[in-house]
Amino acid sequence: MDPRTSERLTLLRFPLIVGVVFIHAANGTGLAVSNAARAARPVESSISFGFAAVSVPLFFLLSGYLFYQGRGSKNVGPASLDAGGYAQKLKGRARTLLLPYLFWNVLLALVYLCASKVPPLQSLTSGAQASFVSEGPQGWISAILGIGRAPVVYQFWFLRNLMIAVLLVPVFEGLFRVAGSRGSLFVGALALGLPWALHRWPMEVPNAVSLFFFFVGAWAGRFRLSLFRFDALVLPAGLLWVLVVGLCTSGVAGDGYPMLLQLSIVLGIVFVLGLTTRGPLAPERADQGLRGALLRWAPAAFFLFAVHEPLLTVVIRLSTRALSKLGAAQRESLVPLLEGSVYFGSVVITCVVSVALYRLANRIMPRVTALATGGRSAHP
């Protein structure tokens, strides 16, 4: 990969993870309960269910694209993947995906077990995520591996689905070779893209978003197509993105909400990728301002992804518990302000604490931190 492309992708790592934190913050504060609840809180809804919804599909797309980097000869012609190359890629993904997946799931499982034995902490570990503690060995294995349920570290469903997509790469590669660039894209769009767009995917694991966007990224990487070929459309895509997100989260879309949401994701991806050379992220700004900060924070992105849950849930529960001590009249008059404070405050606290923990862990135990982040860590 050329240095400029690598740097542009690096700029996205931290803000996309912050987007994931915003998604989970809305769920934790009850915003995702109904369409009516989302419409009643348009700002939070637009962020979590509109703009931040781009994060996960874009991560899958980038993962597929990166899988094919480093293949071929001097970046000339298609980046074909033979058996030896695929085995080498699997070895690398075992370090960057499988080991961190097991590390964090086992660690959090042990934390839940210890917390369940301490009465003051039991309320913070209540719910389906910690139910495996009393289910015996089979329950523990199912929870850690994410079989028939979400993993112990809930957000690691992404890694689980990503690993499944990686195992399907030989199927994708066979399609690429037989059908070529245009033919394989047509088949992928029909078999994966259409079910995703129509919300008609027949299985929960792996879901449509993981396979479709990983496939598109792998297709672009395989045939050496730039992810930034639509940079010229960044402004119209951004304007349309804002418009469609507004329709989705205001309640105006009605029954058309699911379809418009998928359209907003496509527009958002075009805009976010193009934004990496605009405004404060422009290359001429070198390492200054926001651009410099995002490059410095990028190594902490995976750590934030790993620890933001259950940390975010704990922050929200503690905040809600503290606010419950206010009088009924005070709470009723301040509901919008209090809900907004919990929503934004919980995200800020979670991100700040996570980055601080990452820097501390990377300083005092760099090898463990490298294992926990799949080799993505770097000294601050």
C-alpha positions, 0 to 999 in steps of 0.5 A: 500500500502506498504511504498516502493511502495508508495514512488516510486509512490510519486517520479513520481508525480512532473516530470510527471506534468513537462512532461505535461507542456512540452507537452503544451509548444510545442503546444503554440510555434507552434511545433504541427502544422505539422509533418514537423514542428516537424521534423525540431525541433527534440529535442523539438519534442522528448521531448514533443511528445515522452518522455513526452507523457508517462505522461498522460497515466501513470497518468490514470494507477496510478489513477486506481491502487490507486482506489483499494488500501485499499480494502480487508483484510490484503492485502490477495486475490483480493481487491473486491469492494462492494457497501459500499466500492465504496461509500466510494471511491466516497466520497474520490474522490469528495474531491480529484477530484470534488472540485478542478475541480470546484474550479479552473474552477470557479476561472479561469472563473472569472479571464477571465471575469475580464481580458476581461474588462481591455484593456491591458489584453484582448489580453492575454485572446483571443481565444476559451478558453475564448469565454464563457465569452460572451456566457451567463449562458449556455456557462458558465456552459458548459465551467466550466463542460467541456460539449461539449468543453474543461473545462475553465482550459483546462488541467482539461479534465484529471480530467473530464475524470478521474471522468467518469472513476471512475463512470464506476468502478462498470462496471469494478468490475462486469467484474473482478468478472465474468471473473477473472484476465485473462479473464477481462484483455483479454476483457479490452485489446480487448474493450479498448486497441485495439481501443487505439492502432489503434486510432479507439475510437468512442468518444471524451469524455471519450477518449480511453487513459483515460479508457484503462489505468485507467482500466489496473491500476484498474485491477492491483490493484484489483488483487494485482499485482505489477506495478513494476513487469517489473523492470528487463526490465528497461534498454532494455525498455529504449533503445527501448523507445529512438529508437522508439521516435527517429523514431516517431519524426524524420519523418522517421516513416511516416504513421506508426507514430501513431502506433509507438507512442502508442508503445513508450508510453508502453515502456516509462511506463515500463522504468519510473516505473522501473527508480524509483529504479535506479541511483539517485532515488535508495532507498539507497540515502534516502532523498539526491540529486534528490530523496530527491528533488522529494519527497519534490516537490511532494506535489506541483505537483497538484498545478503546474498542475492546474496553469501551464495553462494559466500561460504557455501561458501568458509566451510564448505570452509575450516572443514572443512579446518581441522577435518580437521587434528584427530586422528582420535580427536578428530574422532570424539568431537566429530563432533556438536559439530563439525558443529553448529559448522560449520553454525551458525558458517558461517551467522553468519559469512556473514551478518555478513561480508555485512552488513559488506560491504554497509555498506562498499559502500553508503558508498564507492560508493552508486550501484554498490550501488544498481545491484547491489541493484536500488535496494533499498539505503539509507544505514545 
